[in-house]
C-alpha cells in the first residue's frame, strides 16, 4: 500500500484539509489497519467526514480497521516525531 496514495485519497474527501501522522500496517496477510490525524473544516459534520474517510479507505485499499483523530486545527507541531 502506498502511503502517498492513501494520503491523497483521504485528502480528497470533502471537508478534509490535511492528513498527517499517517501509519498503515499489516496485522496479518491481507489485513491492514490505519491510524491518522485528519485536519478538517470545522463547518463540516464530523461524523459525516469520518464516515466518508472510512468508506474511501475500505473501498480503495481494503482497510477496514481505522483510528482517525479529527482536528479542526492542526496539532502536527505538538506531536511525537522521534520515528
BELWOWO-V20869 format. One record per run of one state. SS is the DSSP state (helix for helix, strand for strand, loop for the rest). FROM is the first residue (numbers start at 0). TO is the last residue. If there is no record, write none. Layout:
{{SS:FROM:TO} {SS:FROM:TO}}
This chain:
{{loop:0:1} {helix:2:10} {loop:11:14} {strand:15:27} {loop:28:29} {strand:30:39} {loop:40:44} {helix:45:60} {loop:61:61} {strand:62:70} {loop:71:74} {helix:75:77} {loop:78:82}}
